Amino acid sequence: MRDMQRDLPQILWDPLLEEGVEQDCACSTDRPVIWEAGTEASRETDCACPETSAPVSSPFPSAAGLWRRPSDLYRAPLPDAHELTFNPAGPAGVVVLNEPATYLLDSFATPHPLTSPTSRQLASLGLLTPACATESGVRDTPHTLTAWLHVTNRCNLHCAYCYVRQSDEGMDERTGRAAVEATVRSAVRHGFRAVKFKYAGGEPTLNWALVQSLHRHAAERTARAGLELHEVLLSNGTLLTTEMLDWLRDAGVRLMVSLDGIGAAHDAQRHFADGRGSFALVARTIERAVARGLSPYVSVTVTPDSAAALPETVAFILEHDLPFNLNFVRGEGDVTPADKARLIEGVQAAFAVIGQALPRRRLLDGLLDRSFFGAAHTHPCGAGRSYLVIGPQGRIARCQMEMERAVTDVWADDPLLAVRQRQDGFQNVPVESKESCRDCPWRYWCAGGCPLLAYRTTGRSDTASPYCEVYRALYPALLRLEGLRLLKWSPPVA
């Protein structure tokens, strides 16, 4: 019986769950064995994450017409005669096939109809396409409006790469409530299904009473408007008390904590004004959060100087079984070849650590800066499309890294419309409009990277991020990690 089942096609894949990944920034006996991991795959960033349509809308598409194997599939061998298969323009990300499933896929080098549940499943995962199709038709339709609520400019740390101009300025209750109202107003007007509030700063726990008040108001307003509500607190992790942690858990507000290294590696980048490090406080907060039933999302900002410490950092996070992401620092100047080489070497070493302790948890979407493998997408983030950055005085910008360039304010009738109509400065253009990206096989997974960073570096919006070479160098190893993880944690064949 075991040998007979081994002869059946086996398909392993892990759809991204609905909530998305968090970052520090804006899914009979002749049927294939299909394993959907069902593990948590949400992420936090300090940006507005890219939004995509549901990864797979129907498990079995129509069998009408002729179907073929796409010519641009990325394929790589895995242990035990398995193969990693990846359609750069498909809906499913990494898919692992056993030998019979690979044989079936290859049979579609010559177009023919979908004659079995197995072939229809391959089609639903984007590994087969209609023979008459001329282009991929990637859709990138946001359904969540994200608002960064910058509740204070105050912070107790002086991080080396921080872009916030620290001051005593903080958001008051009137402005905060107006920010919630403005977000809900634009969300309803533009047909969004959900809103997401990111309570940020500065250090948002320094305006804690307002965070609690805005949560209550947001819950009431979104319920009345028929919108889903998602919330996350972006914290440096040094001031969170047990009472705060309990409140976050009970209120259903997610927590993201910044951790850039272990010990001195973290302290070199995230320290107090007098030079004292903050690692011990952050590590203690993470331990207490886990003990109280929270699973904090760990945001790791990677600089060329800190890249060598990544293996130890990742090992610590894996030991605590926490979701995390690796974000490359976004400065004002260019990224030198030496910087890129150090980043590649550090991330490769971190990947090696992960490969030795592959977790059940899906990590794919947080392991390489702005690369998102939940589904193919045309824009790297929601800036200028589905993102509002609201400062302490109620002024609204497109990105938290340019809060000084306000577009409108929370008292405008439709703030999102004003943000979308802004034409000066950087533009978040689709990846097909970036001349250096048009022929890249990875274009629908990084979508060109951070548009503001590209603009600040080159003065252009229609070009790729300066980290493009780093992405290209690391993508094969990144996909292999996911393939090995799927193999490790898939149910054994009976």
N, C-alpha and C positions, 0 to 999 in steps of 0.2 A: 504493500500500500504506500509506504514512504517513497519508493522509487517511482511509482506511478505518479504521485503528486509532484515529485521533483521534475517530471517531464512536462508539467503544466506551465504555461506562461506565468511569470510572477512580475508584478509591477509594484514598486515601492516609491511613494512620494509623500510629501508632508505639506499640506496646504497651509498657507498663512491664515491664522484666525482673524476674525472680523475686526478686532480692536487695533490691529497693526502693531508694529514694533516701535518702542519709545526711544527717542534720542535726546541729546541735549539741545537740539535746535527748535521744524513744520512738516484664500482659500480652500446555478447548476454545476456540476463538477468540471465542465469544460470552460467555465469562466476563469479569467486570470485571477491570481491571488493579488488583491489590491490592499496595500496597507497605508492607512492615513494615520500618521503618528498621533495627532490629537493633543500634542503637548502645547504648553503656553508659548505663544510666538509674538507677544506684544513688545513694543519698544518705545522708549522715550528718547527724544532728541531736544536740543535747544532750538530747533527749527520747526517748520511745518513740514511734516513728512509728505512724500509723494502719495497721491491717492490713485487707486486703480479700481477697475470694475472687479466683480467677484472672479476669482481665479478660474473656476470651472462652473459654468451655469447649469450644465446638463450632463449627467454621467454617460448618456448614450445619444450622440447626435444622429440625425437622419442618415440612413445608409444609402440614400439616393445618390446616383452619380458615381463618378470615378474619383478615387482618392490616391494620393501619392506621398512618398516620404519627402519632406522638405530638403532642399539642397544645402541649406546652411546649418544643419544640426551640428552642435558641438558634441563629440563623443570621445570617451576615454575609458580604458579598461579598468576594472576593479577586481578584487580577489574572487576566487571560486567561479570563474567564467561569467561574472556579472559585468554589466556595462553601465557607465554613467551617460545619460542622454539628456541633452539640454537644447531646447529651441529658443534662441535669443528673442524671438518675437512671439513666443507662445504664452499660454496662460498659466503654466504649472510650475515653472522653475525646474529644479533638478528632479529627474526621474531615473530610477535604477531598474534595469531590466535583467532578468536572468537569460540564459542562452535560448530557450524556446521563444521568449518574447522578442529577443533581438532578431532571431531568425524570421519571425513574422514581420517585424518592422522592415527588415531588408527586402522582404518579398514585395513591398510596395515601391521598390525602385521602378517597377513597371506599374502604372496606374491600374487599379481595378476596384471593384465595389467593396464595401465593408460587409463581410459575410458572416462575422461572428461577434459575440460580445467582446472578445479580446481586441479585435481590430477597432470596434467602436470606442472602446476605452482608450486606446492609443490616440484616436482622433480627438476625444474629449480633452486629452492632455496636451494637445497641440503637436503631437509627434507625427500625425498624418494631417494633410491639408487637402481640400478639394483640388483636383487636377486643373481646374479652370481658374483657380485663384491667381491673381497677378501681384498682389501685395499683401502685407501682413495685417493691415487694418487695426493696429494697436490703438486702444481707446484709453483715455486718461481722464475720467470724469470724477471730480471730487464729490463726495457726499457728506463730508464733515467740514464745518467752518471752524478753524482753530484761532483762538485769541490768546496772545501772550499778554498777560496782565502784569505789568512791571510795577509791583506794589511799593517798591522802595529803591532808592539809589544807595542806601546805606549798606555797608558790608563790614564784617569784622575781619575779613582776610584781604590781602593785597596780592592777588595771584599774578604771576608773571605775564600772562597773555590776556588779561581781562580787558575788554573793550568798553566797560561801563565807566563813565565819569562819576566817581563816588561823591556824594553830597548827603546832606540831611533831608533832602527832598523825598517825600513819601506821598502815596495816593491816599486821599481821604474817602470817607464813606460815600459822600455825594458823588464823587467822580467814579468810584468803583461801581456803584449801582448803575450809573449811567453807562459804564463800559459793558456791563452785563446786558443792559437793555439794548444798546447799540448792536452787540453781537447777535442777540436773538432777533432783532429787527431785520438785520441783513440776511440772517440765515433763513428766515421765513420768506422773505422777498425773493431770494434766489433759489429756493427749492431744496435747500440742504436738509438732510435727515437728522443730523446730529451737530452738536457744538462741543468743542473741547476747550477748556480753560487751562492755561499753564500759569500757575502762580509763581512769579519769578522776580528777580532783582538784579543787582544787589543780592542780599540774603533775605528771602521773603519771611523767614521766621521772625525778623525784626519788626514786622508789621503783622503779627500773628492774629490779633483780634480782627483785623480787616479780612484776612484770608478766611477765617471762620464765618464771618458775616456774609462775604461774597458767595461762599459755598451755599449757604442757606438760601440766599436770594436766587442764585443760579438754579438750584434744584426746583424752586417754586416756579420760576419763569419758564424754564424749559418744559416742565410738566404741563404748564398751562398752554404752551405753544405746540405741544405734541412733538417735541424734539428729544432725542436721546442726549444724555449728558455724560461727558467724560472729563475727568479732572486729574491733574498731576501737580505736585509741588516739586520745584527744582531747587535743591538745597545743597549747600556745601557740607552739610552733615555735622557741623561743630556745635550747634546750639539746640538741636532737637532734644527735648525732654521726654521722659516716659509718658507724660500726659499728652504731649503733642503726638507721639507715635500712636498712642491708643486712639486719639481722636481721628487721625488719618485712617487707621484701620476701620474704625466703626463708621466713619463717614463715607468710606469707599473711595477716598482720594489716593491716587497712587503716589509713590515717593520715588524720586530719582536723586541719587547722591553722587557727587563727583569724587572719584578716586583715581589719581594719576600714577600711582606706584605704591610700593611698599617701603615704609620708613623714609629714608633720606630721598628716594626718588620722588615720592609725593611731596615731601616738604620743600624740595627745591623749586617746585612750581606753585604750590598752594600753601602759603605761609601768612603769618600775621605781620603787621606793620613793623614790629620789632625784630622780625626774622625768625621767630619761633615757628616750628613746624606744626601742622595740623593733623598729621596722619593718625596719631594715637586717638584723638577725639573722633575722627571719622570711622576708624576701625571699631571703636567702642559703640558708636551709633549703629553701625551695620549689625553688630552682634545683638544689640538690644532690640533692633527692629525685627530681626529674624525670630528672636525669642518671643516676641509679642505677636507673632502671626503675620508679619508683613514680609513681603519679598521685594526689597528695594531694588530698583533698576540702577545699575552702576554705570556711570558715564566716565569713560577714560579718554581724556584729551591727550593725544600723542603728538609730541614735538620731536624734531630730530635729536634733541638732547636726551629725551626720556625714552626713546624707542628701544634702547638696549635693555631697559628694565621691564619691558613688556612680558617676557616669559614668567617672571616671578609674580607680576601683577595678575596675569590671567590664571595662574595656578591658584592664587588666593581666592579669586572669584569662583572658580570651578569647585574648589573645596567647599565653599559655602552654597553651591548650587544656585547661583543668582543669575538673572538675565543681565546682559551688559552689551555695550557697544564701544567700538574704537573709533574715535573722531580725530581727524587730523586738525592741527591748530590752523586757524584762519587769521593771518596777520595782514600787514599792509604791503609788504614787499614780495618779490619773486621767490620761488622755491628753487634753490640751486641744485645742480646735479648731485653734489655731495649730500645735501639734505634728503633727496629722493632715495639715494643709495642706502642711507641709514634707516629711513623708514621701511624700505623693502626688507632689509636684513632683520630689523626688529620684529616686523609682523610675521615674517617667515618663521622666526624662532618661536613666536607665540603660537603660530599654527602647529608647530611640532609638539608643543606642550598639550594643546587641545587634542591632537591626534593620539596621544598616549592615554587620554582620559575622556573619550568621547561621551558627552552627556546625553541623556534622553531629550533634554530641552533643545529645541531648534535654535541655533545660533547664527545661521547663515546671514540673516538680514542685519546683524549688528557688527559684523567682523571686519568691515572695510569701509570706514568713513561714510560717505553719502550713497553708497551702493545699496540698493534695495531689491531683493530677489523674491518678493512676495508675488509679483506679477509684472509683466512688461509695462513700462510707463514712459511717457514722452517728456515729462518735466521732472527735474530733480527734487523739487519741493513745492510748497504751496504759495510762496511769495508772489504777490501780485495777482493771485488767483483765488485762494481760499484761506487767507491768513491776514490777521489784523494784529499789529503790535501796538499796544496801548500804554503810553507813558504815564507817569504819576499825575500829570496835569490834564490827562484826557486827550492828548495829542496822539494821532495815529500815524504810524509809519508802515512800510512794507516789510521791513526786516529789523530785528532787534539790534543788528550791527550798524544800523543807520537811523537810530531813533531821533537824531538831531534833524533829520530831513522829514518833517511831518508833512503828510498829505492832506489830512483832514482832522476832525476830532469826533469825540463820542456824541456830540450833540447834532451831528449832521443827520439828515433824513436817511441816507443810505451810505454809510462809510465804506462798505466793500466796493460799491460802484466807483467811488472816488479813487480807491486804491487801484482798481482795475484800469481806470482811465489814465493813470499817471504815465507819462511818456518820457520824461527826462531821467537821466541816470541809468542804472542797470535795468535790464528787462529779463524776465524769466521766460525765454523763448523756448519753443519745443526743440527737441534734440535734432529733428530733421532740418532745422534752420541753422545748425552749427556746422560750418563747412568742414571742420576737422573731425566731426563725428559721423557724418552721413554714411560712410562705408565701414564703420567700426562694428564688429560683431557684438560688442558689449553695449551698444548705444542705448538700448532700452532698459539697462540695469543701473547705470550711473546717470544716464540722461545728460551727460556733460559735466556733472558735478556742480558744486555751489556756484550759482550765477553771479553772486556779488563778488566772490573771490576772483573769478575770471575777469570781471569788469575792472576791479581794482588793480589787477596785475597787468592787463593788456589794454584797458580802455575800451573793450568791445564786449558785447553780450552774445555775439554769435560765434563764440569759440569755446573750447573745452577748458576745464579746470586745470591749473598747473600741476595737479596731482594725477593727470591722465596717465602718464607713464607708470606711476606706481600702481594704479588700478590694473592696467593691462598686464603688468608683471605678476600680479598676485591672484588674478581671477582663476586660473587653472587650479592652483592649490586650494583656493577657497571652495570651489565646486567639488573637488575631490574629498575635502573634509566632510561636506554634507553627504556625499555618496557613501562614504565609510560609516557615517553616523546612522544613516538609514539601514545599511546592512547589519550593523551591530544590534540595533534595537527593534528590528522587524520580528514578528512572531516566527518561531521555528516552524518549518514545514512538518506536518504531522506524518 
